[in-house]
Amino acid sequence: MTTVLDRTAAPATPSTLPAPLLRERGQREVFCGLTSIIWLHRKLQDAFFLIVGSRTCAHLMQSAAGVMIFAEPRFATAIIEDRDLAGMADLHDELDRIVARVVARRPEIRMIVLVGSCPSEVIKLDLSKAAERLQARGQHDGVRFLTYTGSGIETTFTEGEDRFLASLVAALPAQEQNAKPRLLVAGCLADVVEDQFRRIFTALGIEQVDFLPMRESTVMPSIGPSTTVLLAQPYLTETARLLQSRGCQLLHPLFPLGEEGTTAWLQAAADAFGVDPGRFEAITRPGRDRARIAMTRARSELEGKTLFLFPDSQLEPALARVLSREAGMVPIEVGTPFLNRQHLSAELDLLPTDVTLSEGQDVDRQLDRLRDAAPDLTVCGMGLANPLEAEGFATKWSIELVFTPIQGYDQAGDLAELFIRPLRRRALLQTGRA
Amino acid sequence: MQLAMWTYEGPPHVGAMRIATAMRGLHYVLHAPQGDTYADLLFTMIERDAKRPPVTYTTFQARDLGADTAAIFKTACADAEARFKPDAMIVGASCTAELLQDDPGGLAAALGLSIPVVALELPSYQKKENWGAAETFYRLVRSFAAGPTPEGRNPASCNILGPTALGFRHRDDVEEICQLLVSIGVTVNVVAPLGASAHDLTRLPQAAFNVVLYPEIAATSASFLKERHGQPFTKTVPIGSGACRDFVAEVAQLAGLDVEAALAKIQSRAPWYAASIDSNYLTGKRVFIFGDATHAIAAARIARDELGFTVCGLGSYTREFARDVRAAAKTYGLEALITDDHLEVEDAIIAAQPELVLGTQMERHVAKRLKVPCAVISSPVHVQDFPARYSPQMGPEGANVIFDSWVHPLMMGLEEHLLGMFRDDFEFHDGANPSHLAPASQKTSEPEAPQIVPPGAPAWAQDAESELKKIPFFVRGKARRNTERFATDHGLSTITIETLYDAKAHYSR
């Protein structure tokens, strides 16, 4: 399939790339956007995600989430069947019936999110119309209906969260004229990380802080020109665009991974809110020191080890930056499903110049490059990890990087630990495995 | 539309993947959108395969829809042939690609590849995983085993049909049944699809008869081979001691061997273990059974005839074999539950009040919530269903494995009596796990099993409520429900200690 070596950056690009960008189009070994429901439904505790799709969607969700869901999940699939496609059943009536069943079973639900899928996109089922109708009809009082697409033809893995947050942004109220400056942190963070950041912001004197998504769907922050946005995740292209179109000011610092990233991220907010440098230094100093100590320990195990990242979550460039600058690892290839040069400009500036950046995927070619490079550690999805281990490569499954709290000072060590463990384990095992 | 929080079967193309992954030298080119590659992890994570499944996905995206998705498919086919050099290829579409109507079969044929290409039509909005696997296997058998029927076949030779990748204990069942067949003097010609190449399929007609281990996968192929090559096939699935004996007798007859001599070869501990006095406490335990048709029907027979349980519920998600399950259920005086809605299965379990659940991973979760012991007997599979040890379900060793895995979750006989004798014992209390389970997990915070309290239900007097707490926790839910039903039936608004024991007398068996 096609491979384009792109040495000329697009004109609007604010940053020059550290190295040529390898653009690939071929088989992509990545999840679709539906998968992000696995963490979104844990984050928004009164929301229910109803995928309108096929048996494949339902099967993906239970396979990716594992059957080890401890509580009954707050997501499900309305499986489109033959009679729906043949027009023997009215899709909208069917959807109403299923929504009624969900509401009856989970009366505590305050938000139902209709999630589009590949088949619903291809048959052009208008879910926003369905959501509008369900809302207008008022049959389910106190339930807000939202919709977005998590289809594989439109979204890759974390982009599902992006589309969901974008649909939330569209529903956020506008702030009043002359509203006080507020900080909005966009992107799912683990609750523990969110609480840490909130404490730091409060200590810095930034009191008005909202997080998107919120934990409860009934608490909708208002936004507008007095809102400054800090992205907690690098994959929020659509969300950021919508926030900007609502007049919000978007900051573009490093992402809050590792000591350096977390400091730069907090610094951007501090600068925007006019926090005194002395105060910033005093408040962040303990966290920076703790992160540095943790990373120094990690460095002793990771320094000089080569790293190959397959495309997965769009976190890859930021991860490569942390691991190279703070842990001394040597990234060989950094793959990402999509490279948002604007959001990642600060990250790209800090990547080593000899790294291969690749966007998109042709998995078989990428595996060829991996075997040539023979890295010490490979970050890849679950479909590839065991086969690569069997070939003798140490791997880290990438999905753990979106399920584990890794942002902020106090998680810098945990982040490094995720990469250390596979290497340490290999050194430990004396099983005579080939 | 069907509401599904969980599904028993994946889409039919996953069934096709199970065939492709089971076989050697076969490659599957699947027209599918980005994201459908998730299915690889079923094989690499759940089954811990050391190799990626032999599947190339076109992974088209929205921007391709306006352009030429058919061209992407052709490129993928040509690239897959060049890179993987398979002996044969299967081509098809997943649910989304089916809507595009690109005709993978026609496109692949137009490429003029140098290898045989078998086109699959798997209607994703009608059919499911097992059907997809059966259809794929049938298409392959039709394509490769359609040659002339050989002369002078060894009457004591057979093929084993049905085992696939990602099957519930297929790996070990095949080994066990091969050993069993060889021990009674039958030669195994080809095992398929597991481990077979396209060339092996051409050798299928050389055997005198077929052994069908998994009718859900192999029934259509076996019928075709019977018609085309006059190969009869076995009807008994050798799960459990009784079925194992029937199977050996059936095979000996088909092979023209001495039936008694063949039966004498079966060595299993399970019948003696079931007869030993420690198993007395198993008598009449109520079991609820749900799974694929083959495993559910086999489990019911073992439960009643080989362990002395009472089958209080029997069902299956395999609609294709609903008739067989209904017929089996009738022999236990039950109405079969045929559904792929796990919520319906959950309701049926609650209503049946079993003391043991034999089901899939989903029923395991339901049983856990209801605090009822459970053993897994059927697909859909989970990483735990691929144990490191040899652990077949079929054959003599399978009967032993089943005895252990069904009996271990239950209280041992004396333990149950002790719980009855010392109801308020400080160690034998509700929160304590059975002593043979992990002592580390002494959690007491788990919520009580959900109770269904209908409006206007009789109220419990305080002393009756505390008397109820003296009943061992694993039967307390049942005692509560029975007492409430008894009270309602007798028009009592308050439940006293007397009511509790009246109900106990009323319901005692």
Interface residues (C-beta under 8 A of the other chain):
Chain A: M1 G26 Q27 R28 E29 V30 F31 C32 G33 L34 T35 V52 S54 R55 T56 A58 H59 L60 Q62 S63 A64 V67 E72 P73 F75 A76 T77 A78 I79 I80 E81 D82 D84 L85 A89 L91 E94 L95 R97 I98 R101 V102 C118 P119 E121 V122 I123 S151 G152 I153 E154 T156 D364 G381 M382 G383 L384 A385 N386 P387 A390
Chain B: M1 Q2 L3 A4 M5 W6 T7 E9 G10 P11 H13 V14 P33 Q34 G35 D36 T37 Y38 A39 D40 L41 L42 T44 M45 I46 R48 D49 A50 K51 R52 T56 Y57 T58 T59 F60 Q61 A62 D64 L65 T75 A76 D79 R83 S94 C95 T96 L99 L100 P123 S124 Y125 Q126 K128 Q361 M362 H365 H382
